[in-house]
Amino acid sequence: MTRTRQTRPWPPSWPKGAPDVKRLPKVEIRIDGAHRVGMNLAKGRYAIYWYRRRGGPLVMKFVGDNRAQAEAAEAAAAADLAKAFEEAPARAAPDGETIGELITLYKAAPDGFLRLEASTQKQWGPWLDNIRQDFGDLPTKALKAKGMKREIIRWRNKRAATPRTADYGLTVLRRLLSWAVENEYAETNPSIGIAGIYKPEARASEIVHPDELRAILPKASIHARRALRLAADTGLRRSDLVRVKVSDVMAFSIEMTTSKSGKTIRVIVPLFEDSRAVVAEILAEREAMKAAGRIPSAFLLTSSNGDPWKPDSVTQAWIRACEASGVKGRTLHDLRGTACTRYIRSGFSNEQIAEIFGWTPDDVNQIRRHYVDRENIARGVIEQLEKAEGTR
């Protein structure tokens, strides 16, 4: 709160050389929280400093050849001074001196946060807030101090009860600090070399078996069923699945752009028989909508009301169908493993499948060995047994 109060007139006797301000009433300025300091300068001069708070930034100053002149200047500018305190102080632009400032810069950087897909930004945003809360006041220079790696490990281990979550947070922190090093805000990234604590099961276990899929699909709505069938047949990631447009669909493939490790790439995904059947159903529905005077969505997969699917909605549809069917322990992501077996049986190499899925050839080889090769061996044994029984 700012208050001004007129008091007695100025004293009749003025120091030599003072301006003619005898007719100005003395104004006592009181500003709650402000800090006013008067100081004698060299050669008899006097200065009055107004700070936003004790130890805070300077707001205004008044200097005179003597104290009377300084106070007269202060009184004349009382209204401006009050207004300056009422206005919100201008925030200094972040310069990356603390981790908190690094986060602010990173979130506004075209080569940083803005480069990420919208879905990734949604996931990373809360993690950046967590990092700001825990490390925000830490000076960037401290990143090179001995013991910093240990502090990051402790920070990760606070979430050891949910190891995948802990490792995800570490990934976000590592990328933030790598960006800081690349842009010369920091000299080193102490999070590099810190291993994750999540021990994933072999990727080969992450598939939905055909009998499980046959039990799940009938429990989903017709529009959700199409999305799940396409996921199981193509191996598209959830975020890419809902982004497929009708114009992306060719006779035997889907050709679209996607983001991988911050880079935009173009992928060509083959369409097997079931995928082509899904597309045929959708195109037939679109023609019916046009005949009824409705404009269909540009996206291939839509919900029952004709709107494009959201990634989370597809996941919820999968969860509901699994619960209704009684199938447990399977995630929507496991459909990628199911699709991988389809590619393997169709004669694709590990390298070709890895390129489509964004995996490594070793990932694909695990599924090949655990499911396809093992199944082929079993079938071969059965065929040999049948032949042996037939010769008796």
Salt bridges, closest charged atoms under 4 A:
GLU28 OE2 - ARG5 NH2 2.87
GLU28 OE2 - ARG30 NH2 2.68
ASP32 OD1 - ARG3 NH1 3.99
ASP65 OD1 - ARG45 NE 3.96
GLU71 OE2 - ARG67 NE 3.04
GLU74 OE2 - ARG36 NE 2.75
ASP134 OD2 - LYS158 NZ 3.57
GLU151 OE2 - ARG154 NH1 2.75
GLU182 OE2 - ARG175 NH1 3.26
GLU187 OE2 - LYS144 NZ 3.31
GLU212 OE1 - ARG330 NE 3.05
ASP233 OD1 - ARG342 NH1 2.32
ASP240 OD2 - ARG237 NH2 3.24
ASP240 OD1 - ARG243 NH1 3.03
GLU255 OE1 - ARG266 NH2 3.76
ASP274 OD1 - ARG229 NH2 2.95
GLU281 OE1 - ARG226 NE 3.29
GLU281 OE2 - ARG229 NH1 3.10
GLU285 OE2 - HIS223 NE2 3.26
GLU285 OE1 - ARG226 NH1 3.19
GLU287 OE2 - LYS290 NZ 3.76
ASP312 OD2 - LYS122 NZ 3.54
ASP312 OD1 - ARG238 NH1 3.14
ASP363 OD1 - ARG203 NE 3.85
GLU375 OE1 - ARG345 NH2 2.78
GLU375 OE2 - ARG379 NE 3.42
GLU389 OE2 - ARG392 NH1 3.75
